[in-house]
Amino acid sequence: MKAILSEARAALAATLVLGLVCCGIYPAVVTFLGQAMFRDRADGSLIRDPSGRIVGSRLIGQAFTADKYFQSRTSAAGNGYDGLSSGGSNLGPTSKKLRDSVASNVADYRAHNGLATNATVPADAATASGSGLDPHISVENARLQSARVAAARGLSAEVVRALVTHHTAPPVLGFLGDPGVNVVTLNLALDQEHPSAPGQAGVPASH
């Protein structure tokens, strides 16, 4: 019995110590270091408008439909860009539903951006990202949308392309992946710097 009680005390002591370290001290230290050294990232890379109101995150896309905005990738995360439902559609290359969806997205993209019916469309304009939350589109995708956005806002194509370049993120570490354009920050910059009409400055509408 003494041996059993001794082992029980040792197990209980180990549980309490590990619980204190793993559920108390370690999270507290990581939180402190994150807030002290990487506060913006630790808080979710939030985007605020000039008044300080939170309007989104640099890490999560939003849906834009108006001609004056660049459009994001389609999303299969919940009703779109839902962080609680992150994920893809899980449809495979043999899925008719996927093929029909891609064909529809390609046709809509061409029509919306005034492209020829046989124009090449970037893959990210017709397919969703694996997470459904990606805020970036390819540089080519942004370039093809630039003329529509410029016309809707009464801007020159050069001004819009300059903003696209400014909001283009380089490959990770300079060589991993391709450059990408953050649609959320780009649309917010458009509204702040080049409102399409008096009284329309402000944060992008995400619907």
C-alpha positions in Angstrom: 0.0 0.0 0.0 2.9 2.4 0.9 4.4 1.8 -2.5 1.1 2.5 -4.3 0.6 5.7 -2.3 4.2 6.8 -3.0 3.7 6.3 -6.7 0.3 8.1 -6.6 2.0 11.1 -4.9 4.8 11.1 -7.4 2.3 11.0 -10.3 0.2 13.7 -8.8 3.2 15.9 -8.2 4.4 15.4 -11.8 0.9 16.2 -13.1 0.8 19.5 -11.1 4.3 20.5 -12.1 3.7 19.8 -15.8 0.3 21.5 -15.7 1.9 24.6 -14.1 4.7 24.7 -16.7 2.7 23.7 -19.8 -0.6 25.4 -19.0 0.7 28.4 -17.1 4.3 29.4 -17.3 5.0 28.5 -21.0 1.9 30.2 -22.5 2.6 33.3 -20.3 6.2 33.5 -21.6 5.2 33.0 -25.2 2.4 35.6 -25.0 4.7 38.1 -23.3 7.5 37.6 -25.9 4.9 37.7 -28.8 3.4 41.0 -27.5 6.9 42.5 -26.8 8.6 41.5 -30.0 5.9 40.8 -32.6 2.8 42.6 -31.3 1.2 43.2 -34.7 1.6 39.6 -35.8 0.6 38.2 -32.4 -2.6 40.2 -32.5 -3.5 38.7 -35.9 -2.0 41.3 -38.3 -5.1 43.4 -38.0 -5.9 46.2 -40.5 -7.4 49.4 -39.1 -8.9 52.3 -41.0 -7.8 56.0 -40.3 -10.3 56.2 -37.4 -8.7 53.1 -35.8 -11.6 50.7 -36.5 -10.6 47.1 -37.3 -11.6 46.3 -40.9 -9.9 43.0 -41.4 -6.6 41.1 -41.3 -3.7 41.0 -43.7 -3.8 37.2 -43.4 -7.5 36.6 -44.2 -9.2 37.4 -47.5 -12.5 39.1 -48.0 -15.1 38.9 -50.8 -15.4 42.0 -53.1 -18.0 42.2 -55.9 -18.2 45.9 -57.0 -16.3 46.9 -60.2 -14.2 49.4 -58.3 -12.6 46.7 -56.3 -10.1 44.0 -57.1 -11.7 40.6 -56.6 -10.3 37.9 -54.4 -10.0 34.2 -55.1 -13.2 32.2 -54.6 -13.4 30.5 -51.1 -14.8 27.2 -49.9 -14.4 28.2 -46.3 -18.0 28.4 -44.9 -19.8 31.2 -46.6 -16.4 32.5 -47.7 -13.3 33.4 -45.8 -14.7 32.0 -42.5 -11.8 31.4 -40.2 -13.8 28.8 -38.3 -14.4 26.8 -41.4 -11.0 27.0 -43.1 -10.5 24.4 -45.8 -11.0 23.5 -49.4 -13.9 21.9 -51.2 -12.2 18.5 -51.2 -13.3 18.0 -54.8 -10.9 16.0 -56.9 -9.8 16.5 -60.5 -12.3 13.9 -61.7 -15.2 15.8 -60.1 -17.8 17.1 -62.6 -18.9 19.6 -60.0 -15.4 21.0 -59.8 -15.0 21.1 -63.5 -18.3 23.0 -63.9 -17.4 25.4 -61.2 -14.0 26.2 -62.7 -15.6 26.7 -66.2 -18.2 29.0 -64.7 -15.5 31.0 -62.8 -13.5 31.4 -66.0 -16.5 32.6 -68.0 -17.5 35.1 -65.3 -13.9 36.3 -64.9 -13.6 37.0 -68.7 -17.0 38.7 -68.9 -16.4 40.9 -65.8 -13.0 42.0 -66.9 -13.8 42.6 -70.6 -11.6 39.8 -71.8 -11.9 37.7 -75.0 -13.9 34.5 -74.7 -10.7 32.5 -75.4 -8.4 34.6 -73.2 -6.1 32.8 -70.8 -7.2 33.1 -67.2 -4.8 32.7 -64.2 -5.5 29.6 -62.2 -6.1 31.5 -59.0 -9.0 33.4 -60.8 -10.9 30.2 -61.2 -10.0 28.1 -58.2 -10.0 28.5 -54.4 -7.0 28.2 -52.2 -6.5 25.2 -50.0 -7.4 27.2 -46.8 -10.1 29.3 -48.4 -8.6 32.2 -46.5 -5.8 33.4 -48.7 -5.9 37.2 -49.2 -3.5 37.1 -52.1 -4.0 36.8 -55.8 -1.3 36.4 -58.5 0.3 39.5 -60.1 -1.2 38.4 -63.5 -4.6 38.2 -61.9 -4.3 41.7 -60.5 -3.0 43.0 -63.8 -6.0 41.7 -65.8 -8.3 43.3 -63.3 -6.5 46.7 -63.3 -8.3 48.1 -66.4 -11.8 47.5 -64.9 -10.9 49.0 -61.5 -9.3 52.0 -63.2 -12.3 52.7 -65.3 -14.7 52.3 -62.4 -12.8 54.9 -60.4 -11.9 57.2 -63.2 -8.2 56.6 -62.8 -5.4 56.0 -65.3 -4.2 52.4 -65.7 -0.7 53.6 -64.6 -2.0 54.8 -61.2 -3.7 51.5 -60.5 -0.8 49.4 -61.7 1.5 51.4 -59.4 -0.7 50.5 -56.4 -0.7 46.9 -57.4 3.1 46.9 -57.5 3.2 48.6 -54.0 1.0 45.9 -52.5 2.8 43.0 -54.2 4.5 40.7 -51.6 7.8 39.0 -52.8 8.3 35.3 -52.5 9.0 33.9 -49.0 12.7 34.3 -48.3 13.0 35.7 -51.8 12.7 32.3 -53.6 9.9 30.2 -52.2 6.7 30.5 -54.2 5.6 33.4 -56.4 4.9 37.1 -55.7 1.3 37.8 -54.6 -0.9 40.8 -54.4 -2.8 41.3 -51.1 -6.3 42.2 -52.3 -7.6 43.4 -48.9 -4.8 46.0 -48.3 -4.9 47.0 -52.0 -8.7 47.7 -52.0 -8.4 49.6 -48.7 -5.6 51.8 -50.2 -7.8 52.4 -53.3 -10.6 53.7 -51.1 -8.3 55.8 -49.0 -6.2 57.3 -51.8 -8.6 57.3 -54.8 -12.2 57.2 -53.8 -14.4 56.5 -56.8 -16.7 59.4 -56.0 -17.1 62.1 -53.3 -18.3 60.6 -50.1 -17.2 57.1 -51.0 -13.8 57.1 -49.2 -13.5 54.6 -46.4 -13.1 50.9 -45.8 -13.9 48.5 -48.6 -17.3 46.8 -48.4 -16.7 43.0 -47.9 -19.9 42.0 -49.6 
